[in-house]
Amino acid sequence: MLKKVVSILAIALLAVTVSVAVCAEGKKEETKITKDKVPQPVLSAFEKVYPKVTVKEYEQKTKEGKVWYSIEFTDGAVTKEAKYMADGTLVGTEEDISAKDLPKAVSKAVAAKYAGAKIFKIEKETRNDAVQYEIKLKVDGKRQEVKFNDKGEVIPKAKH
């Protein structure tokens, strides 16, 4: 009887371990790093475009097995983030913007879909010349995050 219970527990533990490993595979990992841990091609590409900014932090991120580097910085009063592959290829940028800087189509869509919502953060994300707007808001006491393209259309969340 004891052998049977131990066998069942061992199988259950193995199943949980495999499930966690499979779920973690598509998960995003972020690690703060120091400047000396950032690959030189990344630093060179960043400093060429942003020579006079104040860097806030460096991060190494892994998503779906791909490693890339993020540099968060302030350019005047604006907080921005630039993301690069290890070879210095720009993946995309993000910057905080205010509601008045949203395209009219996005403002109208937010007002129509989320009437009465309190917006607490807006980021403009650019990747391969495609722009999207990530809006963090609170509706009926619940926080939500919604992405729109520049036409005001909701961008569905990616499923992993």
ABEGO torsion letter per residue (X at the ends): XAAAAAAAAAAAAAAAAAAAAAAAAABBBBBBBBAAABBAAAAAAAAAABABBBBABBBBBBBGGBBBBBBBBBBEABBBBBBBBAAGBBAEBBBBBBAAABBAAAAAAAAAAABGBBBABBBBBBBGGBBBBBBBBBBGGBBBBBBBBAAGBBBBBBBX
